[in-house]
Amino acid sequence: VGISWLEGDFIQTLLIVAAAALGIISRVRFVNSPGIEIADTSDSPADALENDLLWFTYKEPEFLYIVPSIILSLFNLGIGVAAFGGEFRGVAIWMIISGVSVLYGNAKPSYVTRFTGNLAEVVMLWAIYEAASLVL
């Protein structure tokens, strides 16, 4: 993709180890938490789509539960910005879309975020796929 610091063996290994550690820590924190429950959607407008869906939420939400998503979106955004001046401009654009979609999709009032946050993660995954398909 033309990002020299990302192409080194040490950095790639470090990123894999960091991602694995973050994933394991996140799941351990979840397993040790009180669990999940059906979400209260009473603050949603009466005609909101989420009233027709079954939502689950953490019994005791913590900011740390969303840290992996924030780190991933910022990393994707950083990769997009770093790659923007190179020969894979299409990859850079898709990675920027990937990062921005999750940050924007989760920055809404709670009754909106329950829907847009999940939609944004789908957009993020689609954008990562599109970026990868341009270089493979």
Backbone as JSON, one array per atom type, in Angstrom:
{
  "sequence": "VGISWLEGDFIQTLLIVAAAALGIISRVRFVNSPGIEIADTSDSPADALENDLLWFTYKEPEFLYIVPSIILSLFNLGIGVAAFGGEFRGVAIWMIISGVSVLYGNAKPSYVTRFTGNLAEVVMLWAIYEAASLVL",
  "N": [[0.83, -1.18, 0.0], [2.17, 1.07, 0.17], [2.99, 2.18, 2.56], [5.6, 2.47, 4.36], [6.42, 2.08, 7.08], [4.51, 0.37, 7.98], [4.92, -1.97, 6.7], [7.01, -3.46, 7.69], [8.36, -6.4, 9.26], [8.54, -6.48, 12.08], [6.72, -4.49, 12.96], [4.32, -5.48, 11.86], [4.09, -7.9, 13.27], [3.96, -6.87, 15.88], [1.52, -5.46, 15.71], [-0.27, -7.58, 15.3], [0.05, -9.04, 17.69], [-0.74, -7.05, 19.52], [-3.42, -6.64, 18.72], [-4.48, -9.18, 19.22], [-4.08, -9.34, 22.01], [-5.67, -7.17, 22.88], [-8.18, -8.07, 22.02], [-8.46, -10.42, 23.56], [-8.33, -9.39, 26.19], [-10.59, -7.74, 26.11], [-12.66, -9.64, 25.81], [-12.32, -11.17, 28.14], [-12.91, -9.24, 30.07], [-15.6, -8.9, 29.44], [-16.66, -11.47, 29.99], [-16.25, -11.59, 32.71], [-17.97, -9.66, 33.54], [-21.27, -8.51, 34.67], [-22.9, -9.33, 32.6], [-25.32, -9.38, 29.88], [-28.43, -7.78, 28.94], [-31.85, -7.42, 27.86], [-32.28, -4.56, 25.96], [-33.44, -1.36, 27.06], [-35.64, 0.47, 25.32], [-37.2, 2.66, 25.7], [-36.66, 5.35, 25.49], [-36.72, 5.91, 22.85], [-38.17, 7.28, 19.84], [-41.66, 6.73, 19.12], [-42.11, 5.61, 16.59], [-39.7, 4.52, 15.86], [-37.37, 2.34, 14.26], [-35.97, 0.54, 15.83], [-37.72, -0.24, 17.82], [-39.06, -2.36, 16.85], [-37.26, -4.36, 16.92], [-35.18, -6.73, 18.67], [-33.04, -5.81, 21.12], [-29.9, -6.06, 22.72], [-27.99, -5.17, 25.58], [-25.21, -4.15, 27.65], [-25.38, -5.01, 31.1], [-24.07, -3.43, 32.95], [-22.82, -0.91, 31.56], [-19.62, 0.11, 30.34], [-17.08, 2.43, 29.5], [-14.77, 1.23, 28.54], [-15.63, -0.97, 27.1], [-16.1, -0.13, 24.52], [-13.67, 0.66, 23.59], [-12.0, -1.07, 21.89], [-13.33, -0.79, 19.4], [-13.05, 1.95, 18.93], [-10.25, 2.18, 18.78], [-9.73, 0.56, 16.53], [-11.15, 1.97, 14.52], [-9.78, 4.45, 14.52], [-7.23, 3.54, 13.84], [-7.72, 2.51, 11.25], [-8.46, 4.91, 9.99], [-6.07, 6.33, 10.29], [-4.35, 4.74, 8.7], [-5.55, 5.14, 6.22], [-5.13, 7.92, 5.85], [-2.33, 8.0, 5.89], [-1.75, 6.52, 3.61], [-2.74, 8.03, 1.59], [-1.28, 9.74, -0.14], [0.09, 8.01, -1.75], [0.49, 5.41, -4.3], [-1.78, 3.87, -4.15], [-4.39, 5.18, -4.01], [-7.14, 4.68, -4.01], [-7.38, 2.65, -2.1], [-6.66, 4.12, 0.14], [-8.81, 5.94, 0.3], [-10.97, 4.18, 0.8], [-10.16, 3.17, 3.27], [-10.23, 5.46, 4.83], [-12.97, 6.0, 4.71], [-13.79, 3.73, 6.07], [-12.76, 4.17, 8.71], [-13.96, 6.65, 9.43], [-16.68, 6.08, 9.24], [-17.38, 4.43, 11.45], [-16.67, 6.05, 13.63], [-18.37, 8.25, 13.21], [-20.87, 6.99, 13.07], [-21.27, 6.12, 15.65], [-21.46, 8.38, 17.12], [-23.88, 9.6, 18.07], [-27.15, 10.45, 19.48], [-28.3, 8.21, 22.09], [-30.58, 6.59, 21.37], [-30.46, 6.66, 18.62], [-27.91, 5.76, 18.04], [-27.98, 3.07, 18.65], [-28.88, 1.87, 16.35], [-27.43, 3.1, 14.19], [-24.79, 2.66, 14.97], [-24.35, -0.1, 14.66], [-24.88, -0.31, 11.92], [-22.82, 1.3, 10.96], [-20.6, -0.26, 11.59], [-20.93, -2.37, 9.82], [-20.59, -0.97, 7.41], [-17.93, -0.23, 7.81], [-16.61, -2.75, 7.73], [-17.25, -3.51, 5.11], [-15.94, -1.47, 3.69], [-13.27, -2.03, 4.37], [-13.03, -4.51, 3.12], [-13.37, -3.69, 0.43], [-11.09, -2.04, 0.15], [-9.08, -3.96, 0.5], [-9.6, -5.57, -1.71], [-8.7, -4.0, -3.77], [-5.95, -4.18, -3.71], [-5.27, -6.83, -3.79]],
  "CA": [[0.0, 0.0, 0.0], [3.08, 2.2, 0.13], [3.24, 2.72, 3.9], [6.8, 1.7, 4.68], [6.49, 1.69, 8.48], [3.53, -0.69, 8.22], [5.31, -3.17, 5.97], [8.09, -4.18, 8.37], [7.98, -7.61, 10.0], [8.38, -6.17, 13.5], [5.46, -3.75, 13.14], [3.19, -6.39, 11.6], [4.02, -8.81, 14.41], [3.49, -6.07, 17.0], [0.09, -5.19, 15.5], [-1.01, -8.84, 15.51], [0.08, -9.32, 19.13], [-1.57, -6.04, 20.19], [-4.82, -6.92, 18.4], [-4.87, -10.38, 19.95], [-4.15, -8.99, 23.43], [-6.85, -6.33, 23.06], [-9.34, -8.94, 21.88], [-8.55, -11.32, 24.73], [-8.67, -8.55, 27.35], [-11.98, -7.32, 25.95], [-13.55, -10.78, 26.08], [-12.2, -11.52, 29.56], [-13.68, -8.23, 30.8], [-17.02, -9.18, 29.23], [-17.0, -12.7, 30.7], [-16.26, -11.28, 34.14], [-18.98, -8.63, 33.82], [-22.57, -9.08, 35.02], [-23.54, -9.88, 31.41], [-26.15, -8.53, 29.04], [-29.87, -7.84, 29.16], [-32.61, -6.81, 26.78], [-32.13, -3.11, 26.09], [-34.6, -0.5, 27.27], [-35.76, 1.4, 24.2], [-38.28, 3.59, 26.01], [-36.29, 6.71, 25.11], [-36.8, 6.01, 21.4], [-39.46, 7.74, 19.32], [-42.61, 5.63, 18.98], [-42.04, 4.99, 15.26], [-38.31, 4.13, 15.59], [-37.18, 0.98, 13.78], [-35.46, -0.33, 16.89], [-38.83, -0.74, 18.64], [-39.48, -3.63, 16.25], [-36.13, -5.28, 17.01], [-34.76, -7.13, 20.01], [-31.71, -5.29, 21.35], [-29.24, -6.43, 23.97], [-27.01, -4.21, 26.04], [-24.52, -4.56, 28.87], [-26.07, -4.65, 32.34], [-23.31, -2.32, 33.51], [-21.96, -0.42, 30.47], [-18.38, 0.79, 30.67], [-16.41, 3.02, 28.35], [-13.76, 0.3, 28.05], [-16.22, -1.93, 26.17], [-16.05, 0.38, 23.15], [-12.29, 1.02, 23.24], [-11.51, -1.77, 20.69], [-13.93, -0.19, 18.21], [-12.42, 3.26, 18.73], [-8.86, 1.96, 18.33], [-9.78, 0.06, 15.15], [-11.56, 3.03, 13.59], [-8.68, 5.41, 14.42], [-6.16, 2.89, 13.08], [-8.13, 2.51, 9.84], [-8.39, 6.29, 9.54], [-4.65, 6.64, 10.17], [-3.82, 4.05, 7.51], [-6.08, 5.85, 5.06], [-4.44, 9.21, 5.72], [-0.93, 7.72, 5.55], [-1.67, 5.96, 2.26], [-3.43, 8.9, 0.63], [-0.38, 10.31, -1.14], [0.78, 6.95, -2.49], [-0.08, 4.93, -5.55], [-3.04, 3.18, -3.89], [-5.3, 6.2, -3.5], [-8.43, 4.05, -3.79], [-7.28, 1.98, -0.8], [-6.67, 5.17, 1.15], [-10.18, 6.46, 0.42], [-11.79, 3.17, 1.46], [-9.77, 3.08, 4.68], [-10.77, 6.66, 5.49], [-14.41, 5.73, 4.87], [-13.89, 2.72, 7.12], [-12.54, 4.79, 10.01], [-14.93, 7.71, 9.7], [-18.04, 5.53, 9.38], [-17.61, 3.96, 12.82], [-16.62, 7.21, 14.53], [-19.58, 9.05, 12.99], [-22.04, 6.17, 13.37], [-21.43, 5.95, 17.09], [-21.5, 9.71, 17.75], [-25.28, 10.03, 17.97], [-27.91, 10.18, 20.71], [-28.33, 6.77, 22.35], [-31.6, 5.84, 20.63], [-30.04, 6.59, 17.22], [-26.68, 4.98, 17.98], [-28.26, 1.62, 18.69], [-29.02, 1.42, 14.97], [-26.35, 3.57, 13.33], [-23.52, 2.06, 15.38], [-24.24, -1.4, 13.99], [-24.79, -0.05, 10.48], [-21.48, 1.83, 10.7], [-19.64, -1.37, 11.62], [-21.09, -3.07, 8.54], [-19.93, -0.12, 6.41], [-16.49, -0.34, 8.05], [-16.15, -4.04, 7.21], [-17.38, -3.45, 3.65], [-14.87, -0.61, 3.19], [-12.01, -2.78, 4.49], [-13.06, -5.49, 2.03], [-13.13, -2.97, -0.84], [-9.7, -1.64, 0.15], [-8.26, -5.16, 0.27], [-9.8, -6.07, -3.08], [-7.93, -3.16, -4.7], [-4.53, -4.54, -3.69], [-5.05, -8.28, -3.92]],
  "C": [[0.88, 1.25, 0.0], [3.32, 2.86, 1.47], [4.4, 1.92, 4.48], [6.84, 1.25, 6.14], [5.53, 0.55, 8.8], [3.97, -2.02, 7.6], [6.43, -3.97, 6.63], [7.57, -5.36, 9.17], [7.71, -7.32, 11.47], [7.03, -5.49, 13.75], [4.27, -4.66, 12.89], [3.01, -7.37, 12.75], [3.47, -8.08, 15.64], [1.99, -5.79, 16.89], [-0.75, -6.44, 15.74], [-1.07, -9.18, 16.99], [-0.81, -8.33, 19.88], [-3.05, -6.29, 19.95], [-5.31, -8.15, 19.16], [-5.01, -10.09, 21.44], [-5.39, -8.16, 23.72], [-8.13, -7.16, 22.98], [-9.53, -9.84, 23.09], [-8.95, -10.53, 25.97], [-10.13, -8.12, 27.3], [-12.94, -8.44, 26.29], [-13.49, -11.21, 27.54], [-13.0, -10.53, 30.4], [-15.18, -8.51, 30.65], [-17.46, -10.41, 30.03], [-17.09, -12.45, 32.21], [-17.27, -10.2, 34.52], [-20.3, -9.29, 34.21], [-23.35, -9.62, 33.82], [-24.36, -8.86, 30.64], [-27.62, -8.71, 29.4], [-30.56, -7.23, 27.95], [-32.61, -5.3, 27.01], [-33.47, -2.42, 26.28], [-34.62, 0.51, 26.13], [-36.85, 2.43, 24.44], [-37.94, 5.03, 25.65], [-36.35, 6.93, 23.6], [-38.15, 6.58, 20.98], [-40.37, 6.53, 19.05], [-42.49, 4.9, 17.65], [-40.62, 4.54, 14.9], [-38.23, 2.65, 15.21], [-36.77, 0.04, 14.92], [-36.56, -0.86, 17.8], [-39.35, -2.07, 18.11], [-38.4, -4.7, 16.36], [-35.85, -5.62, 18.47], [-33.3, -6.72, 20.19], [-31.18, -5.78, 22.68], [-28.21, -5.37, 24.31], [-26.33, -4.76, 27.29], [-25.35, -4.15, 30.09], [-25.39, -3.46, 33.0], [-22.34, -1.81, 32.43], [-20.73, 0.31, 31.0], [-17.76, 1.32, 29.38], [-15.42, 2.03, 27.73], [-14.32, -0.74, 27.07], [-16.15, -1.45, 24.73], [-14.65, 0.78, 22.7], [-11.78, 0.24, 22.02], [-12.07, -1.17, 19.39], [-13.3, 1.17, 17.9], [-11.0, 3.09, 18.19], [-8.85, 1.49, 16.87], [-10.15, 1.17, 14.18], [-10.46, 4.08, 13.43], [-7.51, 4.83, 13.64], [-6.49, 2.89, 11.59], [-8.03, 3.92, 9.24], [-6.93, 6.7, 9.35], [-4.01, 6.0, 8.96], [-4.28, 4.75, 6.25], [-5.35, 7.16, 4.81], [-2.99, 8.98, 5.29], [-0.77, 7.23, 4.12], [-2.18, 6.91, 1.19], [-2.51, 9.46, -0.45], [0.3, 9.28, -2.02], [0.05, 6.53, -3.75], [-1.42, 4.23, -5.38], [-4.05, 4.16, -3.28], [-6.69, 5.63, -3.22], [-8.48, 3.33, -2.45], [-7.37, 3.01, 0.32], [-8.09, 5.7, 1.37], [-11.07, 5.46, 1.14], [-11.44, 3.04, 2.94], [-10.23, 4.31, 5.47], [-12.26, 6.5, 5.72], [-14.63, 4.75, 6.01], [-13.77, 3.34, 8.51], [-13.61, 5.8, 10.38], [-16.33, 7.14, 9.96], [-18.33, 5.08, 10.82], [-17.58, 5.13, 13.81], [-17.91, 8.03, 14.42], [-20.83, 8.26, 13.4], [-22.3, 5.99, 14.85], [-21.53, 7.28, 17.84], [-22.9, 10.31, 17.62], [-25.95, 9.89, 19.33], [-28.13, 8.68, 20.87], [-29.38, 6.03, 21.54], [-31.27, 5.75, 19.14], [-28.82, 5.68, 17.09], [-26.94, 3.48, 17.99], [-28.42, 1.06, 17.28], [-27.81, 1.82, 14.13], [-24.99, 2.98, 13.7], [-23.31, 0.71, 14.71], [-24.12, -1.23, 12.48], [-23.39, 0.44, 10.13], [-20.44, 0.72, 10.72], [-19.74, -2.21, 10.36], [-20.4, -2.29, 7.43], [-18.42, -0.22, 6.56], [-15.95, -1.64, 7.45], [-16.21, -4.08, 5.68], [-16.25, -2.61, 3.06], [-13.51, -1.3, 3.29], [-11.92, -3.83, 3.39], [-12.74, -4.83, 0.69], [-11.67, -2.54, -0.95], [-8.8, -2.84, -0.15], [-8.39, -5.66, -1.16], [-9.04, -5.23, -4.11], [-6.46, -3.53, -4.74], [-4.26, -6.02, -3.85], [-5.26, -8.75, -5.34]]
}
